[in-house]
Amino acid sequence: MANILVTGGAGYIGAHTVRALLARGEHAVIYDTLATSKAETIGKLEREGAVTFVQGDISDTARLDQVFATHPIDAVIHFAAWKNAGESMLKPAKYFENNVAGTNRLLDSIQRAGVRRIVFSGSCSVYGTPARLPVDESFPLGPESVYAHTKLMGEQVMDWFDRRHSVRYVSLRYFNAAGASADGLIGEEPAQSANLIPVVMEATLGRRPKIQVFGDDYPTPDGTCIRDYIHVSDLADAHVRALDFMAREDRSDIFNVGTGEGTSVKQIIDVTERVSGRTVPAEIVGRRAGDPVAIYADNTKARTVLGWAPQYGLEAIIAHAWNWHKSIG
């Protein structure tokens, strides 16, 4: 049984990844502030396997050092970060402090403790609006929001810890995480998310006002932005495979984690209406700062090197999200 420290492990993607670790018999040490997640999620995970919960912030170096001194940690999966691109443009200091300085403090504790593997919650937003599609890992980087830039800086900090302290890392550049567990146990908390799919679900259920579609005049087939929506359980599987890759190869690398298919905002609305049998209330508003026009993955590298492949398509993503949101009403 390996001991894996999961920062932000009570959050949306973190909790699904903890569940994937537990399914293969690992022990997860969840380190989370619970600022954007619920203690109830911890309880659900504790019933699934070996879980230890420590409430703490990645900026608290003494607390982190205590965790490493108490638990023989074999590797770290790092989710703890602010992730709202729109908010980051209004509050850049908040994002640089937590996402960059916090990651630096975590890495400092990791290398002092002698831990040599970390999986990083990266983002496809580091590419900005690419010149062509799909995007592979060799594409030029051009972050268009403060959030995106903090994710790139996180990778750069890890690279130097690898060079100077041999702390190996894998950065998984997520595309758009979506959906919920197929059995409905865990999913994305709507109160803590500004992501499109939970917003669409809550609006369709009448729990929030109509959704705002930020621009319908983009150079895309239907005028709305295009993203690559990847099921959260598929993302969780990629993290487990990243741990195995580092144990096997003893080197660092970066992987795109997406389906390789682009889906527009209007397509999300259309599929939701088909799955739910309801009308999605929506209005067109102006474009939002920091939004790339279109982006979707070339996931060839993750398929060939990690042996990873997405198991769920858009219909399943929407169906699982719809069932989850209905259940928490």
Phi, psi and omega per residue, in radians:
M1 nan 2.095 3.069
A2 -1.492 2.634 3.065
N3 -1.813 1.978 -3.074
I4 -1.979 2.110 3.032
L5 -1.439 2.181 -3.107
V6 -2.081 1.771 3.091
T7 -1.327 2.383 -3.051
G8 1.211 0.459 -3.043
G9 -1.276 -0.158 3.066
A10 -1.627 -0.065 -3.129
G11 -1.406 -3.040 -3.004
Y12 -1.046 -1.132 -3.124
I13 -1.262 -0.636 3.140
G14 -1.014 -0.801 -3.105
A15 -1.141 -0.692 3.095
H16 -1.129 -0.633 3.127
T17 -1.242 -0.702 3.051
V18 -1.001 -0.755 3.134
R19 -1.074 -0.679 3.102
A20 -1.157 -0.653 3.081
L21 -1.128 -0.776 -3.129
L22 -1.106 -0.609 -3.108
A23 -1.104 -0.403 3.116
R24 -1.908 0.314 2.961
G25 1.515 0.270 3.111
E26 -1.462 2.838 3.032
H27 -1.801 2.145 -3.121
A28 -1.820 2.188 2.989
V29 -1.759 1.851 -3.099
I30 -1.539 2.183 3.126
Y31 -2.074 1.954 -2.969
D32 -2.666 2.526 3.073
T33 -1.383 -0.356 -2.989
L34 1.137 0.335 3.124
A35 -1.193 -0.587 -3.124
T36 -2.213 0.348 3.130
S37 -2.465 3.060 -3.024
K38 -2.032 2.499 3.058
A39 -1.081 -0.484 3.112
E40 -0.993 -0.613 3.122
T41 -1.124 -0.679 3.099
I42 -1.031 -0.791 3.128
G43 -1.029 -0.724 3.108
K44 -1.085 -0.741 -3.110
L45 -1.228 -0.626 3.134
E46 -1.090 -0.513 3.110
R47 -1.355 -0.165 -3.108
E48 -1.657 -0.376 -3.075
G49 3.020 -2.778 -3.038
A50 -1.410 1.819 -3.115
V51 -2.251 2.337 2.956
T52 -2.074 2.265 -3.141
F53 -1.887 2.281 3.031
V54 -2.182 2.124 3.102
Q55 -1.490 2.157 -3.104
G56 -3.046 2.940 -3.104
D57 -1.975 2.511 -3.136
I58 -1.187 -0.223 3.068
S59 -1.398 -0.191 -3.100
D60 -1.608 1.542 -3.067
T61 -1.082 -0.699 -3.136
A62 -1.095 -0.707 3.118
R63 -1.139 -0.747 3.088
L64 -1.077 -0.784 3.135
D65 -1.056 -0.643 3.112
Q66 -1.120 -0.716 3.111
V67 -1.073 -0.806 -3.134
F68 -1.163 -0.563 3.127
A69 -1.286 -0.516 -3.070
T70 -1.501 -0.616 -3.060
H71 -2.058 2.300 3.098
P72 -1.325 1.416 -3.033
I73 -1.279 2.279 3.117
D74 -1.619 -0.537 -3.114
A75 -2.838 2.862 -3.114
V76 -2.181 2.430 2.931
I77 -2.045 2.146 -2.940
H78 -1.928 1.828 3.096
F79 -1.864 -0.321 -2.932
A80 -1.141 1.805 -3.130
A81 -2.861 2.640 2.934
W82 -1.355 2.522 -2.970
K83 -2.415 0.264 -3.138
N84 -1.609 1.863 -3.071
A85 -1.061 -0.709 3.134
G86 -1.099 -0.800 3.114
E87 -1.091 -0.634 -3.096
S88 -1.077 -0.493 3.130
M89 -1.291 -0.379 3.125
L90 -1.664 -0.498 -3.068
K91 -2.274 1.126 -3.067
P92 -1.066 -0.641 -3.094
A93 -1.054 -0.706 3.125
K94 -1.010 -0.714 -3.073
Y95 -1.344 -0.715 3.101
F96 -1.160 -0.662 -3.127
E97 -1.139 -0.851 -3.078
N98 -1.404 -0.904 -2.977
N99 -1.292 -0.535 -3.117
V100 -1.797 -1.014 -3.130
A101 -1.107 -0.686 3.117
G102 -1.117 -0.725 3.098
T103 -1.121 -0.672 3.093
N104 -1.074 -0.766 3.128
R105 -1.124 -0.719 3.111
L106 -1.062 -0.816 3.141
L107 -1.096 -0.623 3.100
D108 -1.092 -0.771 3.096
S109 -1.142 -0.690 -3.141
I110 -1.048 -0.852 -3.063
Q111 -1.238 -0.561 3.077
R112 -1.146 -0.588 -3.126
A113 -1.404 -0.141 3.131
G114 1.430 0.268 3.071
V115 -1.418 2.468 -2.977
R116 -2.188 0.240 -3.136
R117 -2.467 2.305 3.059
I118 -2.479 2.354 2.998
V119 -1.819 2.254 -3.011
F120 -1.904 2.378 3.067
S121 -1.354 1.557 -3.120
G122 -1.556 -2.980 -3.065
S123 -2.660 2.455 3.051
C124 -1.195 -0.224 -3.135
S125 -1.118 -0.260 3.107
V126 -1.133 -0.345 -3.139
Y127 -1.422 -0.288 -3.040
G128 1.124 -2.521 3.052
T129 -1.635 1.864 -3.047
P130 -1.267 2.712 -3.128
A131 -1.246 -0.456 3.087
R132 -2.614 2.898 -3.087
L133 -2.276 2.673 -0.047
P134 -1.324 2.975 -3.047
V135 -1.711 2.213 2.992
D136 -1.879 3.063 -2.983
E137 -1.204 -0.239 -3.131
S138 -1.550 -0.059 -3.092
F139 -1.098 2.602 3.040
P140 -1.020 2.567 -3.107
L141 -1.722 2.357 -3.123
G142 -2.674 1.162 -3.105
P143 -1.000 2.431 -3.071
E144 -2.001 0.172 3.055
S145 -2.484 2.815 3.074
V146 -1.045 -0.776 3.106
Y147 -0.932 -0.887 -3.122
A148 -1.037 -0.706 -3.131
H149 -1.158 -0.634 3.112
T150 -1.139 -0.576 3.104
K151 -1.202 -0.681 3.070
L152 -1.137 -0.746 3.125
M153 -1.108 -0.616 3.076
G154 -1.044 -0.746 3.087
E155 -1.104 -0.694 -3.119
Q156 -1.167 -0.697 3.090
V157 -1.091 -0.782 3.126
M158 -1.073 -0.664 -3.141
D159 -1.037 -0.709 3.132
W160 -1.248 -0.603 3.057
F161 -1.164 -0.563 3.058
D162 -1.158 -0.825 -3.105
R163 -1.113 -0.745 -3.014
R164 -1.620 -0.473 -3.053
H165 -2.224 0.068 -3.139
S166 1.021 0.591 3.005
V167 -1.494 1.829 -3.098
R168 -1.298 2.527 -3.140
Y169 -2.417 2.668 2.886
V170 -2.175 2.157 3.007
S171 -1.738 2.113 3.078
L172 -1.703 1.883 -3.140
R173 -1.424 1.617 -3.115
Y174 -1.140 2.587 2.846
F175 -1.646 -2.449 -2.984
N176 -1.620 1.851 3.118
A177 -1.138 2.404 -3.076
A178 -2.754 2.948 3.092
G179 1.566 -2.922 -3.141
A180 -2.661 2.985 3.125
S181 -1.062 2.503 -3.058
A182 -1.072 -0.504 -3.137
D183 -1.565 0.014 3.066
G184 1.369 0.189 -3.099
L185 -1.235 -0.768 -3.114
I186 -2.369 2.713 3.133
G187 -2.889 -2.956 -3.087
E188 -1.486 2.210 3.138
E189 -1.308 2.078 -3.040
P190 -1.113 -0.541 -3.113
A191 -1.188 -0.369 -3.070
Q192 -1.831 0.136 -3.017
S193 -2.228 2.415 2.984
A194 -1.896 0.198 -3.123
N195 -1.212 2.665 -2.994
L196 -1.048 -0.887 -2.995
I197 -1.118 -0.822 3.074
P198 -1.104 -0.572 3.076
V199 -1.126 -0.752 3.104
V200 -1.103 -0.749 -3.137
M201 -1.073 -0.813 -3.088
E202 -1.177 -0.649 3.094
A203 -1.166 -0.701 -3.140
T204 -1.138 -0.574 3.107
L205 -1.445 -0.020 3.102
G206 1.363 0.336 -3.101
R207 -1.667 -0.106 3.105
R208 -2.638 2.880 3.141
P209 -1.104 2.998 3.119
K210 -0.953 2.604 -3.126
I211 -1.337 2.666 3.073
Q212 -1.780 2.126 3.052
V213 -1.617 1.966 -3.018
F214 -1.421 1.409 3.075
G215 1.676 2.326 3.015
D216 -2.246 0.444 -3.113
D217 -2.113 0.403 3.084
Y218 -1.334 2.747 3.113
P219 -1.368 1.103 3.104
T220 -2.232 2.893 -3.068
P221 -0.944 -0.663 3.132
D222 -1.986 0.156 3.065
G223 1.511 -0.113 -3.140
T224 -1.870 2.790 -3.093
C225 -1.058 2.622 -3.130
I226 -2.040 2.324 3.105
R227 -2.345 2.945 3.117
D228 -1.897 1.908 -3.073
Y229 -1.659 2.100 -3.063
I230 -2.027 2.317 -3.103
H231 -1.113 2.397 -3.075
V232 -1.062 -0.563 3.101
S233 -1.214 -0.561 3.041
D234 -1.186 -0.657 3.059
L235 -1.091 -0.760 3.134
A236 -1.011 -0.758 3.120
D237 -1.064 -0.646 3.126
A238 -1.106 -0.634 3.133
H239 -1.148 -0.739 3.109
V240 -1.097 -0.749 3.123
R241 -1.165 -0.561 3.094
A242 -1.140 -0.692 3.074
L243 -1.055 -0.795 -3.139
D244 -1.118 -0.666 3.119
F245 -1.045 -0.830 -3.118
M246 -1.164 -0.657 3.103
A247 -1.120 -0.593 -3.100
R248 -1.423 -0.747 -2.974
E249 -1.751 -0.380 -3.089
D250 0.916 0.857 3.062
R251 -2.664 2.903 -3.131
S252 -1.700 2.747 3.086
D253 -2.913 3.001 -3.115
I254 -2.262 2.383 -3.098
F255 -2.367 2.383 2.921
N256 -1.305 2.405 3.077
V257 -2.210 1.688 3.129
G258 -2.706 3.008 -3.104
T259 -1.404 -0.406 -3.045
G260 1.571 0.109 3.138
E261 -2.155 2.386 3.123
G262 -1.638 2.423 3.134
T263 -2.295 2.311 -3.120
S264 -1.495 2.885 3.080
V265 -1.028 -0.762 -3.132
K266 -1.136 -0.584 3.087
Q267 -1.156 -0.682 3.075
I268 -1.028 -0.778 3.127
I269 -1.085 -0.780 -3.117
D270 -1.081 -0.787 -3.127
V271 -1.181 -0.665 3.094
T272 -1.071 -0.737 3.120
E273 -1.120 -0.644 3.134
R274 -1.219 -0.759 -3.113
V275 -1.212 -0.731 -3.045
S276 -1.497 -0.420 -3.036
G277 1.275 0.328 -3.120
R278 -2.203 2.875 3.072
T279 -1.547 2.346 3.075
V280 -1.542 2.021 3.110
P281 -1.268 2.181 -3.052
A282 -2.581 2.702 3.035
E283 -2.451 2.563 3.102
I284 -1.519 2.249 3.071
V285 -2.222 -3.105 -3.102
G286 -1.201 2.859 3.100
R287 -1.048 2.720 3.140
R288 -1.898 2.377 3.137
A289 -1.042 2.416 3.059
G290 1.550 0.048 -3.124
D291 -1.614 1.981 2.998
P292 -1.123 2.693 -3.108
V293 -1.173 -0.928 -3.079
A294 -2.688 2.473 3.076
I295 -2.768 2.317 2.975
Y296 -2.629 2.828 -2.849
A297 -1.554 2.595 2.682
D298 -1.699 1.907 -3.054
N299 -1.777 0.352 -3.088
T300 -0.996 -0.733 -3.075
K301 -1.129 -0.771 3.117
A302 -1.107 -0.659 3.129
R303 -1.140 -0.790 -3.026
T304 -1.427 -0.658 -3.056
V305 -1.559 -0.783 -3.128
L306 -1.535 -0.288 -3.043
G307 1.236 0.460 -3.076
W308 -1.731 2.571 3.019
A309 -2.682 2.464 3.111
P310 -1.157 2.443 -3.119
Q311 -1.808 -0.292 -3.045
Y312 -2.079 2.439 3.055
G313 -1.740 -3.066 -3.048
L314 -1.074 -0.709 -3.112
E315 -1.052 -0.747 3.121
A316 -1.194 -0.685 3.100
I317 -0.997 -0.870 -3.115
I318 -1.171 -0.728 -3.134
A319 -1.109 -0.769 3.134
H320 -1.156 -0.711 3.096
A321 -1.112 -0.754 -3.136
W322 -1.078 -0.793 3.129
N323 -1.108 -0.685 3.114
W324 -1.125 -0.849 -3.104
H325 -1.135 -0.657 3.063
K326 -1.094 -0.635 -3.058
S327 -1.267 -0.394 -3.072
I328 -1.779 0.239 -3.113
G329 -1.250 nan nan
